[in-house]
Amino acid sequence: MSYDDTGVRCTMLRGGTSRGLYLEAADLPADPAARDDLLLRLMGTPDPRQIDGLGGATTLTSKVAVVSPSAAPGVDVDYLFLQLGVDEPTVSDRQNCGNVLAGVGPFAVERGLVPAGAEQTSVRIRMLNSGSVAVATFPTPGGRVEYRGDRRWGDVPIAGVPGTAAPVALTFADTAGSGTGRLLPTGRVRDTVEGIDVTCVDNGMAVVVARAEAFGLSGYESHAELSADAGLLAWVDAVRTAAGELMGLGDVTGTSVPKTALLAAPRDGGQVCTRSFIPVQPHSSIGVFAAVSVVTGMLLPGAVGHELTAGWPAGSSRVDVEHPTGHLLVDVEVDASADPPRVVRAGVVRTARKLFDGTAFPR
């Protein structure tokens, strides 16, 4: 098939604080190499402007969800997340994306892969990148996906996105160790890497957690300040590369995982302040699974950042994570007394909005 002439059916959604192309697997080449080539040409990669494609010249807008009916028992659809490069022709399936995940359920309903409920719909989604399962629940009044927030469905703001929208509640099962095989990939709650104390944790995303002060930072620097500090970015990359080896990921040079998150005491009414890197450039907010993994690590005695949990409300599993553009509320419960520690529950509320549905033509 020549996609150059026919194009490919494609939907673009804003999922959480990311934007991505959503496609059915049946509409793409079965061969992964041919699929990746098509997606790169659709996105306009490689080109730092992505001027000849649908990308937005950032990693947050160069994402793809490939969705298909699932043959797994008790699962509705399979979701493969692909992170595309911007100025480099790379396609990576080594991570999940919780923001793009927020659009998978609505996409599946609108494409007829899952029947809509009369008032709301829950879609069980197998994340093929890790094999773990998420459940997305969102309003479908009259059998149609509702993207707009109102009194009935909720009027949900999320930091980094203008306005409000209807909620997409995401709950996760079996995300611990989804990228590395273990919640604590090194087998320890604390390691010293390149002279920096870190906690390596994986609850949906492999993350290297450190205190901002260990890098000579306050933890409150702006995105622009972090982006302009070439020495800092090289230091962060050196630590995450060495940590990747310890986590059993091998040589992570040039790969998208692990991420790095730097912690500081909260200063805007939250419970922890974060600055994260994806994997080297600073994130304008923080990824869903990165935030879940950070909080999971902090809940473990002896871990980097555990001391910041001393003032958290007793008995509450909801944690307000500050980031450069606002807040992200996650719900995490960990049984730290188990050996090894066990994740009891993890979840988050995101929103999604359909931007277009039609035929996209590759470069």
N, C-alpha and C positions, 0 to 999 in steps of 0.2 A: 504494500500500500504506500502511496506517495502522500505523506501528510503535507508536503509543500503545496500541493494543489487543493486537497480537500480540507486541510486544517484538522483540528481535533476539538471535540466538545469539551468545554472547560468552564468551571465556575470559579470566580474569585470571591473569597470571603475574608473579612477582617475577623480573625479569631483571637480573642484576648487582646494583647498588645502586639500581635504579629499580623501579617497579611500573607495569604498564600493562594496558590492555584490548587483546586480540588478537582481530581479526575477519577473516573472509574478505570480500574485495571483493564477491563475489557476493551477500552478505547485506546490503549497504549500498546506498543510492541511487546511481545512476550519476552524477547531477549533483553536482559538488563542493560547491555551496552547500547543497543539501539534505542531503548527507552530513555536512557540518560542523555544521549545525544539529542533526542527530540526535545527533552525538557530544557536543556541548556539553550537550545535555539529559541524555544518559546520565551524563556526568561531574558534573553539578550546577553547571556554570559558567554565568553569573557569580555567585559567592558566595564570600567568603573562607573560609567553613567547608565549602563544597560539601556541606552537610548533606542536600540532597535529591538526591544522586547518588552515584556510585561513586568520585569523587576523594577524595584524602586531604588536601586543603587545602595541598598543596605542589606545586611544579612537578615534583618527582621522582616524584610519584604521579598526575600528570595527563597521561599519555602514552598514545598509541594506536599500534598496529601494524596496518596493513591488508595482508593477505597474499593472494596469488593465484598460480595456476600461471603460469609464465613461458613466453613464446614465444621468448625469446632463446636462441640456440644455446649449448649447454653450461651452461645455467642451469636450476635446478629451480623456484625460486619468486621472485616479485617481492615486495619489502617496501617499503611507503611508511610512513615515520614521521611522525606528526603530534604536535606539542607544543601542548597546550591551555593556555590561561590559567586562572587560578584565580578572581580577582575581576574579570577583564576577559574578555569573550566573544571571545577570539582563538584562531585555529587556524593554526599555522605549519608549513609544509613546507620551510623554508629550511635545515634541518640534518639530519644523521644522528643516531642515538643508538646507540652501541655497547652500552650496557647492555640496552636493550630488544631489540637484535639477538640477544642471547644466548638469548632465548626463541623466536625465529622458527623455528629448525630443529626443536626439539621440538614446537612447535605444528603445523608443517607435517606432521610424521609422524603426530601424533595425529588430525589432521583427514583423513588419507588423501591428502594432496597429494603426498607423497613416500613410497615404500616404505621400511620399516625394514630395516636389516641385521640379521644374526643376532647379532652381538656389539656392533657400533657402526655409526653412520650418519654420513655426511658429506653435508651439504646445501649446494649452491651457491646463494647468495642475491644477487640483484641489488637493490641499494639504490637505489630510484627517485629518492630525493632528490638523489643525485649521479651515478647511472649506474655507479658502481663495484661491484665484486663482492667478497663475503666468502664464506669457507667455514667453516661451523660443524660441528664433529665432537664427538659425544657418545655415551655408551653406550646401546645398545638391546638388552640381553640378552633373548633369546627374542622379539625383535621388538617389545618394549615400551620406551618411554622410561624410563630410570632417572634419577631425580632425587636419590636418596640416595647419599652418598659411602660407600665402604667400601674395604677393602684392594685389591680387584680393580680398581675404577674410579677410585680416588683419593678422598681425603677432604679436599676443598679448602675452606679458609676464605677469605673475602674481607672486607676491612675494611668496616665499616658494615652487615654482615649477621650476625645471630646464628647460631651453629652452623656446620656444614659441609654440603657437598653435592657431588654428582658434577660433574666438570669439563665445561665447554663450551669447547673450544678454538676461538678465532676467528683466522683469518688473512685478511689483506686484500690485495687486488690493485687497483692503479690508484686508490688513494685520494688520492694527491698532487694537490692542486689541485681536489679534488672539489667544493668550494663556490665557488671563485673562478676556477678555470681554471689556476692556477699554484701551485706549492709555495711560492714567495715572491711573494705577490700584488702587492707594490709594486715587485718587480724588484730589491730590495736586501735584504741580510741585516740591516741596521740602519737605523732611521729615528728622528727626533726628533719627537715629537707632544706638543703642549701642554707643551713643556719636558722631557718624559720620554723617555729612550732606550728604544726598543721594537724587537722583532723580530716582524714579522707573518708567520705561517706557516700553511699549510693542508695538513695530511696527514690528511684525513677530517673536519676541523673547522677553520674559520677562527678563529685565536686570536691575540690580542695579548699578547706575552710581555714582561714587565718585571721588574726587580729590586724586591723588596719595599721595600728601603731608599730607593728613589727616591720612594716615597709616604710616607716617614717611618715605616715599619713595620719590625719585626724579621723578619716572615715567619712567626712562631710564634704569632700571635694566635689565640685561639679563634674558633669560628664565632659565638658570642654577642657577642664583642667587636667583630668586624667588622660584624655586623648592626646594632649599636647606634651605629655611627659614620656618621651621615648625611652629614657632610662628606666622608668618604672615599668613600662610595658615589657621591656626585655627581661627585667627581674622577675615579673609575674610569670612570664613564659618559661624562664629557667626553672622556677619552682614547680610549676605544673608539669613540665616535661619530666623532671626527676620524680615527681610524685606519681605520674602515670606509670612509670616503670615499677614502682613499689606496689601499685594497685593491680598489677598483672595485665596492663593494657599494652605493654611493649613500647615501642618507639611511637610516641604520640605527636612527634614533630609534624606540623602541617595538618593535624586532624582537629576535629571540633570538640573532642572530649579528652580529658576532663575539663570542666569549667573551674573557675576560681572565684571565691567569694570572700571579701574582706569585711570584718565585723567591727562595729563600734557601738557604744551605748546609744540608746535612742535619744532623739532631741525634738521630735515632732509628735509626741503623744503615742508613739508605737512602743514596741517591746524590744526591737533590735534594729539598728541601722546597717544597711548593707551597701556595698559597692561590688558589682559582679563583672566578670570579664568573659567574653564569648568567642573564642577561648582566650584571646589576647586583647582585643579591643574592648573598651568598657561598654557595658550594657546601659542603655538609657533608663531601664527599669530593673527588673530581674525576672528570669524565666520561672514558670510555674514549678517545674520539677526541681529547678535549682533551689527555689525558696523552700520547697518541701524537704529537700535533702539537708539544707542548712539548718532548719529548725529541728529536724530529726537528730542531727549530730549534736546540736546544742543541748538537747535533753539528756544526753548521756554523761553521767558523772566522769570527770577527768578530761572531757573533750575540750578543745579550744572553744571558747565562748560560753561554756556551761556556767561560768560565774555571772554572766549577764542574766541568767534565768532566775536569780535569787528573788527578784521583786515581781515575778510573774504571778497572776492570780492563781491561788490554789484551786485545784479541781477543774480548771478550764483547759481545754485542748486547743482553743483558738488563739493564734498568735498573729499579731499585727507587725508585718515586716516593712520597715521603711526602706525606700530606694530613691534614686535621684529625682524621680518625677512624681513621687507620692507614696502610696501604701498598697500592700497586697496582704489580704487576710487568708491564712491557711489554717487548716484543721488537722493536727497531728497528735496522735497518742502513741507512746512508746512504752513497752514493758522493759525498763532498763535492768530489772532484777533477773530477767531470763539470761541464760548463757548458751548461745550468744544473744544479745538484745533482740527483741522482737517488735516489729511495727504492728500495732493493733488497728490503727485507722489513719487514713490520710485523705484529704479532700480540699477542694477550693471552689470558689464561685467565679466564673468568667462570663463574658458576653460574646456574642457573635453577630455579624451583619453581612448579608449578601450584598456584594458590590456589582457583580454582573454575572450573567449566564449566557453563553453563546459559543461561537466557534473562534478558536484562536489559531493564528497562522504562524508557523515557525519561520525564523530568519532563513 
